[in-house]
Amino acid sequence: MSSDDKEGAYCGICGGISPGKITVRQIHIKGKPVGIDCLDEIIKTVRDMNLSDDDLIIKELVKLVKKNNYIPSSRIKEYGESLLEEYKKEI
C-alpha cells in the first residue's frame, strides 16, 4: 500500500520515495558524486534548443539546474564542465 496524497508518493513497505518517482541523478564534480534533481529533463530541454556552442550549452544547463539545485558560486565553472560532459554523453 502506498500513499500518493498531498505529502507525496511513498513506498508502503519501507516508507521511502517510490523508485518510479525519483528524478535525482548523480554526476561527478571534481571526482565527487553530486545529486542533480531533474537532470534528464534539463538535458532534454537544452537539447531541444539546438545550441551548437559549448559556452551557450553550459550557460543554459547551469541556469536550469540552479532552479531546483544549489550550486555554490565558487563551483559554477566545475558544475558547468561536468554538466556539459554529461550532456555530450547522451548525444
N, C-alpha and C positions, 0 to 999 in steps of 0.2 A: 504494500500500500504506500503510495507516495502523495505528498502534499504539493499542490500547484495553485496555491491561493495568492493573496497579496504579498506574502513574505517570500515567495519564490518556490521553485521546484526542488524538493529534497528527496533523497533516497529513503524509502520506508524501512529499509533494513539497517543501514549504517547512519542515516541522518545527514550525510554529506550531500554535496551537489550531485544531481544525476549526471552521469557521464555524457549524455547527449546534450546537456546544457552548458558544458564547459567551452569557453571561447578563448581561453588563455593559451598561448603557445610560447615556448621558451626559445630564445635565441642567445647567442653568446656575445657579450660585450666585453672586449678586452679579456677574453678567456673565461668569463664568469657567466653562468646562466642567469638570464633575466626573463621574467614572465611579461609578455605583452598581450593585453586584452584586445580582442577583435583583430588580430594581425592579418588573418586570412581575408577578412572583409576590406581592410585598409589596403592591402596589396592589390586586391581586385579593383578597388576604386581608383587607385593611382594608375593601374594598368589601362583602365578604360579611358584615361586622359590622353593616352597615346603620346606620352612625352618621350623624347629621344635624348635629351641632355641629362647626364647623371646628376648634376647640381640641382636641376629642377625636380627630378625624381626624389632626391634626398629631401629637398625642401617640403614637398608635399607629404612624403612619408612621415617626416618628423611632425609636421603640423597636425596631421590626422592622429598620429599616435598620442600626441600630447593632449588630445581631447579626453581620453579615457585613462591615460597612464602618466605617471610622474617621470619626467626626465630632468635630472639635475642640470642646471645651466652650464656647469663646468664639464659636462659629459655629452653635450649635444653633438659634437663632431663624431665621437666614438659611436653613439647611437645611430647617427646618420649613416656612417660607413657600414655598420653591421646590418642595418635595415636594408640598405642598397644591396648588400651581398645576399640577403635572404630573398629580396625581390628578384634578383637575377637568377637565383636557383630555380625559380618557378617559370622561367621563360621557355 
